[in-house]
Amino acid sequence: MAGSRVAIVAGGSRGIGRAVAERLVQDGVAVVITYATSSQAAADIVAAVLAAGGQAVAIRADVTDAKQVKALFDQAESDFGGIDIVVTSAGIMRPALLAEATDDYFTEQVEVTFGAPSTRCAKPPDASATAGASSHSPAPPWY
């Protein structure tokens, strides 16, 4: 699958992430669609990309889990030979009454939407240890 640029689109199965992935594919970029719970939505966009002659795979990954993010990058590199672009579009919004919201509720929303993209997807775990030896170290450019 070598030859084109490769993008990981965290949260690429739905909403803004899907729209970004579709645009990247129009620009000739192969996409790795990540999802946490929407396996059917991820399968749908991969099928649409493949039907249109593009390159895509879907990988389940919780972007708040460093081990899963490392596995995501490793699998993307195995599938495509390298990573050129990372798009962090993963996010959650679970409406709740303020009086019913717990600390865990706020922590989860902030970690998925803001923390994980900046701390885990921008630079995968132990990428610095492989600097120069890996196509995703120290960090791919933002699209």
C-alpha positions in Angstrom: 0.0 0.0 0.0 3.0 2.3 -0.3 3.1 5.3 -2.5 0.6 7.7 -1.1 0.6 9.7 2.1 -1.1 8.1 5.1 -3.3 9.7 7.7 -4.5 8.4 11.0 -7.9 10.0 11.6 -8.8 9.6 15.3 -12.6 9.6 15.5 -12.9 9.3 11.8 -15.9 7.1 11.7 -18.5 9.8 12.2 -19.1 13.5 12.1 -16.3 16.0 11.5 -13.7 13.2 11.6 -15.5 11.3 8.8 -15.7 14.5 6.7 -12.0 15.1 7.2 -11.2 11.5 6.2 -13.3 11.8 3.1 -11.5 15.0 2.1 -8.1 13.4 2.7 -9.1 10.5 0.5 -10.1 13.0 -2.3 -6.6 14.3 -2.0 -5.1 10.9 -2.5 -4.3 10.2 1.1 -4.7 6.6 2.5 -6.7 6.8 5.8 -6.6 4.8 9.0 -10.0 5.4 10.6 -10.0 5.0 14.4 -13.2 4.4 16.4 -14.0 3.6 20.0 -17.5 2.2 19.7 -18.9 2.9 16.2 -17.6 -0.2 14.4 -20.4 -0.2 11.9 -19.8 3.5 11.1 -16.1 2.8 10.7 -16.8 -0.2 8.4 -19.2 2.0 6.3 -16.6 4.7 5.6 -13.9 2.1 4.9 -16.2 0.4 2.4 -17.1 3.7 0.8 -13.4 4.6 0.4 -12.5 1.3 -1.0 -15.4 1.4 -3.5 -14.2 4.8 -4.7 -10.7 3.4 -5.3 -9.1 4.8 -2.2 -7.1 3.1 0.6 -8.5 2.7 4.1 -8.6 0.5 7.2 -10.4 0.8 10.5 -8.8 0.2 13.8 -10.5 0.2 17.2 -8.5 2.3 19.7 -9.3 4.2 22.9 -7.2 7.3 22.5 -7.0 7.7 26.3 -5.1 4.4 26.6 -1.4 4.8 25.7 -1.0 1.1 25.0 -3.9 1.2 22.5 -2.5 4.3 20.8 0.9 2.6 20.4 -0.8 -0.5 19.0 -2.7 1.8 16.6 0.4 3.5 15.3 2.2 0.1 15.0 -0.7 -1.4 13.1 -1.0 1.7 10.8 2.7 1.4 10.0 2.4 -2.3 9.4 -0.5 -1.7 7.0 0.8 1.3 5.1 4.5 1.5 5.8 4.4 4.9 7.6 2.3 7.7 8.9 2.5 11.2 7.5 -0.6 12.9 9.0 -2.4 12.7 12.3 -5.9 14.2 12.6 -7.3 14.2 16.1 -11.1 14.4 15.8 -12.0 12.0 18.6 -14.3 13.5 21.1 -17.3 12.8 23.3 -20.3 14.8 24.5 -22.5 13.2 27.0 -25.0 15.8 28.2 -25.8 15.7 31.9 -27.3 18.0 34.5 -24.5 19.8 36.3 -25.9 18.7 39.7 -25.6 15.0 38.5 -22.2 15.3 36.9 -19.4 13.6 38.8 -15.6 14.3 38.7 -15.2 11.1 36.6 -17.8 12.5 34.1 -15.8 15.7 33.6 -12.4 13.9 33.5 -13.6 11.5 30.8 -15.0 14.3 28.6 -11.9 16.5 28.9 -9.4 13.5 28.5 -11.0 12.2 25.3 -11.7 15.6 23.7 -8.7 17.6 24.7 -6.1 15.5 26.6 -5.7 12.4 24.5 -5.2 14.2 21.2 -2.5 16.4 22.5 -0.7 14.0 24.7 -1.1 10.6 23.1 -1.8 11.0 19.4 0.6 13.8 18.7 3.5 11.6 19.7 2.9 7.9 20.3 4.4 6.2 23.4 8.2 5.6 23.2 8.5 7.3 19.8 11.4 9.3 21.1 13.3 6.0 21.8 13.1 5.1 18.1 13.8 8.6 16.8 15.2 8.2 13.3 14.2 4.6 13.0 10.5 5.1 12.7 8.4 7.0 10.2 6.2 8.3 13.0 8.9 9.8 15.3 9.0 12.2 16.8 5.6 13.3 15.5 3.8 13.5 12.2 2.6 16.9 11.0 -0.9 18.1 11.8 -3.2 18.3 8.8 
